[in-house]
Amino acid sequence: MECGTGGSAALEIRVDNVQKSFGDNHVLRGINLSVERGEMIAIVGNSGCGKTVLLENMIGHMRPEHGRIWLADHESAGSPLVDLSTLGEPGMDRLRNHWAVVFQGNALLSGTAEESISLPLLLVKGFDENETKLRVRRAVVEVGLNPDAILALKRDQLSGGTAKRVAIARALAMEPVLVFFDEPTTGLDPESSQLIQDLIAKTYQTVQDGYHRTTLIITHDKDLLYRLRPRVVMLQEGMVVFDGSYPSFAQSESPSIHPYFELMPAFNDSLH
């Protein structure tokens, strides 16, 4: 599946010369990145290269020391880009109404699966209890789970793969325009990883206003890249060293890219 942009140049995210340090550790050293609405992008690179820090800046959990990050405001006509540095929490909440983030650790509540999925619908979207219950059950079915079997289970009763599916169901229930996935297959067995890859592809194929759902994935998963064929952005030492198609990435002989690609873990080597 080669992931395109739906034929439009409308931007969902723009990152301009973003720099971020922690003391003497310069994690992001001038990142420039544009994401068109409807794209699927995988951000890859060795541990410590800045992938998660870039994500945290894009979702507003951190602020860059230099540079700007712009995201589309889907509550305004034409979905114009807005500079995150100009927004307080109310402004960020306007943007977040149209996002979903699937964190590496899933970030499920300590209560039941139903509570984890329903709380954002009640508190963020403002749906009543009946509408929330309908959306929760529909989202759980979308990720291939049985609502009657899963919704009453507590977080600690869920397997790793099932917990990830619940986290994706929570994202889908919000009907987001933009989804961020942070290491969605890390720690999962091969069967669960393939299931999550399929779910990411399914959520991406959902069309809104003529677009695919914009999808940004932080990953180390070579199988995911092979199967989903996203645009690949590779970070190294806080800088973008590759930005292009999956085939170009996989075939690159660059001394920055080739050794990393060869060492990326793959459960199914027959795919590559």
VMD Tcl script that draws the C-alpha trace (Angstrom):
set ca {
  {0.00 0.00 0.00}
  {1.71 3.19 -1.16}
  {0.38 6.03 0.98}
  {-0.31 9.25 -0.86}
  {-1.89 12.59 -0.17}
  {-5.27 12.43 -1.90}
  {-4.09 14.83 -4.60}
  {-4.03 17.91 -2.39}
  {-1.28 20.13 -1.06}
  {-3.26 21.15 2.06}
  {-0.85 21.01 4.98}
  {-1.68 19.29 8.26}
  {1.67 19.92 10.01}
  {4.64 22.18 9.33}
  {7.83 22.04 11.40}
  {10.23 24.93 10.81}
  {13.83 24.69 12.10}
  {12.78 23.18 15.43}
  {15.50 22.84 18.04}
  {15.21 21.31 21.49}
  {17.85 20.67 24.15}
  {17.97 19.22 27.64}
  {20.95 20.85 29.29}
  {23.96 20.10 27.09}
  {22.07 17.38 25.19}
  {20.98 18.89 21.86}
  {18.21 16.47 20.87}
  {16.65 18.32 17.92}
  {19.11 20.34 15.85}
  {16.93 22.10 13.28}
  {14.11 19.86 12.10}
  {12.16 20.88 8.99}
  {9.16 18.78 7.99}
  {5.87 19.30 6.14}
  {3.01 16.80 6.37}
  {0.21 17.06 3.84}
  {-3.30 16.18 4.89}
  {-3.99 12.54 4.08}
  {-0.37 11.37 4.24}
  {1.00 8.44 6.18}
  {4.49 9.15 7.48}
  {6.80 6.92 9.50}
  {9.53 8.62 11.53}
  {12.44 6.27 12.14}
  {15.93 6.41 13.61}
  {18.09 4.97 16.37}
  {17.13 5.38 20.01}
  {18.01 8.85 21.20}
  {17.80 10.44 17.74}
  {14.88 12.67 18.76}
  {11.80 10.87 17.39}
  {9.70 10.95 20.56}
  {10.88 14.45 21.48}
  {9.73 15.64 18.05}
  {6.35 13.98 18.62}
  {6.02 15.57 22.06}
  {6.67 18.97 20.50}
  {4.15 18.38 17.71}
  {1.37 17.52 20.16}
  {2.21 20.44 22.45}
  {3.51 18.48 25.45}
  {6.84 20.25 24.94}
  {7.75 23.59 23.38}
  {10.82 24.06 21.16}
  {13.52 26.52 22.17}
  {13.91 27.68 18.57}
  {11.75 27.32 15.50}
  {8.01 26.94 15.06}
  {5.46 24.15 14.72}
  {2.22 24.77 12.86}
  {-0.84 22.49 12.84}
  {-4.15 22.72 11.03}
  {-7.08 24.20 12.94}
  {-10.05 22.09 11.84}
  {-12.48 24.22 13.83}
  {-11.87 27.16 11.47}
  {-13.01 27.48 7.87}
  {-10.42 26.09 5.49}
  {-8.43 24.47 8.34}
  {-5.64 27.09 8.38}
  {-2.27 26.36 9.95}
  {-1.80 27.78 13.44}
  {1.51 28.48 15.18}
  {1.47 26.41 18.39}
  {3.69 28.95 20.14}
  {0.81 31.47 20.00}
  {-1.67 29.17 21.73}
  {-2.52 28.64 25.37}
  {-4.29 25.53 26.63}
  {-7.75 26.57 25.36}
  {-6.31 27.06 21.88}
  {-4.45 23.75 22.04}
  {-7.66 22.03 23.11}
  {-9.37 23.36 19.97}
  {-6.75 21.61 17.87}
  {-6.70 18.45 19.99}
  {-10.42 17.95 19.42}
  {-9.41 16.66 15.99}
  {-6.38 14.54 16.96}
  {-5.81 11.23 18.63}
  {-2.56 9.91 20.10}
  {-1.86 6.20 20.61}
  {1.00 6.21 23.10}
  {3.64 3.48 23.31}
  {2.41 2.51 26.77}
  {-1.23 2.87 25.64}
  {-2.06 5.30 28.53}
  {-5.21 3.40 29.44}
  {-7.00 4.26 32.66}
  {-6.63 1.91 35.62}
  {-10.37 1.16 35.41}
  {-12.23 -0.73 32.70}
  {-11.65 -0.70 28.96}
  {-15.00 1.03 28.57}
  {-13.93 3.84 30.89}
  {-10.69 4.34 28.97}
  {-12.54 4.75 25.68}
  {-15.56 6.68 26.92}
  {-13.91 9.34 29.10}
  {-12.52 11.45 26.21}
  {-15.89 11.28 24.47}
  {-17.66 12.59 27.57}
  {-15.11 15.20 28.64}
  {-13.58 16.34 25.34}
  {-16.33 15.82 22.79}
  {-19.18 16.47 25.22}
  {-21.34 13.57 24.06}
  {-24.14 12.33 26.27}
  {-24.00 8.84 27.79}
  {-26.15 7.17 25.14}
  {-24.12 8.55 22.22}
  {-20.91 7.69 24.05}
  {-21.96 4.07 24.58}
  {-22.84 3.72 20.88}
  {-19.50 5.15 19.79}
  {-17.55 3.00 22.24}
  {-19.15 -0.22 21.04}
  {-18.74 0.72 17.37}
  {-15.04 1.53 17.86}
  {-14.39 -1.73 19.70}
  {-16.00 -3.70 16.87}
  {-13.85 -1.75 14.36}
  {-10.68 -3.04 16.01}
  {-11.94 -6.61 15.93}
  {-12.93 -7.04 19.58}
  {-16.20 -8.22 21.12}
  {-17.68 -5.38 23.22}
  {-19.53 -7.78 25.49}
  {-16.31 -9.65 26.25}
  {-13.86 -6.76 26.56}
  {-15.47 -3.58 27.87}
  {-15.85 -4.70 31.49}
  {-12.24 -5.88 31.76}
  {-9.79 -3.78 33.71}
  {-6.52 -2.57 32.23}
  {-4.44 -5.20 34.03}
  {-6.62 -7.97 32.59}
  {-5.77 -7.06 28.99}
  {-2.96 -8.71 27.03}
  {-0.45 -6.43 25.32}
  {-2.06 -6.80 21.90}
  {-5.58 -6.34 23.26}
  {-4.56 -3.25 25.25}
  {-3.12 -1.75 22.07}
  {-6.37 -2.44 20.23}
  {-8.32 -0.77 23.04}
  {-6.03 2.26 22.73}
  {-6.69 2.37 18.97}
  {-10.43 1.99 19.61}
  {-10.24 5.01 21.90}
  {-8.56 6.94 19.09}
  {-11.13 5.86 16.50}
  {-14.06 6.75 18.76}
  {-12.89 10.38 18.64}
  {-13.19 10.34 14.81}
  {-9.90 12.24 14.45}
  {-8.55 13.88 11.32}
  {-4.99 13.23 12.52}
  {-3.60 10.23 14.42}
  {-0.18 9.95 16.05}
  {1.17 6.45 16.84}
  {4.19 6.18 19.16}
  {5.97 2.82 18.64}
  {2.65 0.97 18.10}
  {4.14 -2.53 17.74}
  {6.99 -2.38 20.26}
  {6.89 -5.30 22.70}
  {4.22 -7.23 20.80}
  {4.52 -10.74 19.42}
  {4.54 -11.20 15.60}
  {0.82 -12.04 15.35}
  {-0.22 -9.04 17.46}
  {2.18 -6.77 15.55}
  {0.65 -7.76 12.23}
  {-2.83 -7.16 13.60}
  {-1.84 -3.65 14.74}
  {-0.25 -2.95 11.35}
  {-3.52 -3.97 9.69}
  {-5.48 -1.71 12.04}
  {-3.24 1.25 11.24}
  {-3.84 0.62 7.54}
  {-7.58 0.39 8.18}
  {-7.71 3.63 10.16}
  {-5.68 5.36 7.45}
  {-8.07 4.23 4.72}
  {-10.99 5.92 6.49}
  {-11.83 8.90 4.30}
  {-12.98 12.26 5.67}
  {-13.89 15.15 3.36}
  {-12.16 13.41 0.47}
  {-8.94 12.73 2.41}
  {-7.39 9.75 4.07}
  {-6.82 10.16 7.79}
  {-3.42 11.80 8.28}
  {-1.24 9.30 10.12}
  {2.15 9.85 11.72}
  {3.97 6.83 13.17}
  {7.10 6.70 15.33}
  {8.48 3.22 14.72}
  {11.43 0.80 14.58}
  {9.30 -1.87 12.85}
  {10.69 -2.93 9.45}
  {7.64 -5.14 8.80}
  {5.36 -2.13 9.30}
  {7.34 -0.12 6.75}
  {7.27 -2.97 4.24}
  {3.56 -3.66 4.59}
  {2.23 -0.09 4.84}
  {4.74 1.66 2.54}
  {4.55 5.09 4.19}
  {6.67 8.10 3.39}
  {9.75 7.59 5.57}
  {11.53 10.32 7.51}
  {14.75 9.25 9.22}
  {16.33 11.24 12.04}
  {19.96 10.96 13.03}
  {21.55 13.01 15.79}
  {18.57 15.35 15.83}
  {18.50 16.07 12.10}
  {16.56 14.74 9.10}
  {18.91 12.60 7.01}
  {16.25 11.03 4.75}
  {12.76 12.03 3.60}
  {11.23 9.97 0.82}
  {9.38 6.84 -0.25}
  {9.78 3.47 1.43}
  {11.37 1.84 -1.67}
  {13.98 4.62 -1.84}
  {14.68 4.20 1.86}
  {14.98 0.41 1.67}
  {17.26 0.53 -1.37}
  {19.50 3.37 -0.16}
  {23.22 2.66 0.04}
  {23.83 5.78 2.13}
  {26.22 5.13 5.04}
  {23.67 6.84 7.30}
  {20.68 4.82 6.13}
  {21.78 1.37 4.94}
  {23.31 0.11 8.22}
  {20.29 1.31 10.20}
  {17.83 -0.35 7.80}
  {19.75 -3.63 7.91}
  {19.64 -3.66 11.72}
  {15.93 -2.80 12.00}
  {14.15 -5.76 13.64}
  {11.85 -7.79 11.42}
  {9.71 -10.72 12.54}
  {9.11 -11.93 9.01}
  {12.32 -11.78 6.98}
  {10.57 -13.44 4.04}
  {8.73 -10.17 3.47}
  {11.89 -8.22 2.70}
}
mol new
graphics top color blue
foreach p $ca { graphics top sphere $p radius 0.5 }
foreach p [lrange $ca 0 end-1] q [lrange $ca 1 end] { graphics top cylinder $p $q radius 0.2 }
display resetview
